[in-house]
Amino acid sequence: MKDEVKNILCIEDEPEMIELVRLILGRHGFNVQGANGGKEGLEKVKKNPPSLILLDLMMPDVDGWEVYQQIKADEKTNHIPVIIVTAKAQNIDKVLGLHVAKVDDYISKPFSPQALLESVQKVLGLPIS
């Protein structure tokens, strides 16, 4: 019996970062869609809710915390796990993200491919490879 493909939405304003995530996770059987910025990300989440969202914080149109709040405020999408992936790597940001906002995980850029994969597997409840 084949496991269902996990759809991951990467909401990010840098196309190169979306491609990097797609390359890393695609090798492990994940289907990674990209959304260029917060506004497009919110539209895609509503149209086709993913299994997991990778969310950048610093985006020019709608920032990541606003995107996160809108996703969590909607009963159709509030169950979707969110991993923050950001260059905003201050300890206080991580504490706020994990303990105050209750994001599922927090990864600082630059990250290793293994760190990204392990975070995604952990949050989705998959065996760590």
C-alpha positions, 0 to 999 in steps of 0.5 A: 500500500503506497502512502499518500503524497504529502502536499507542502506549500512553501510561502516565500518571496524568494523563488530560489528558496522555493526551488531549494525546498522543492529540490530537498523535499521532492527527493523524499517524495513530498509534493512542494508547491510555491507561493510567491508572497503572503497574498498568493499563499493565502489564496492557495491555502484556501483553494487547495489546503496543503498537508503542511505550510512552510512560511517565511516571516519577512515578505513585502506584501503580507508578512508571515505573522499576518498570513499565520494569523489568517490561516489559524483564524479560518476553521477550514485551515486552522488544523494545517501545521505551520513551520516558520522558515526565516532569516529572522533568527533572533532567540526572542523570535523563536520563543515568540513563534514556538510558545506564544504563536504556537507554530509547529516548528521554527527553522532559521535560514540558512538551514541544512537540507537534513534540518529541513527534512527532519522538521517536516517529518517530525511535524507530519508525524513521519519517521525521521530518515 
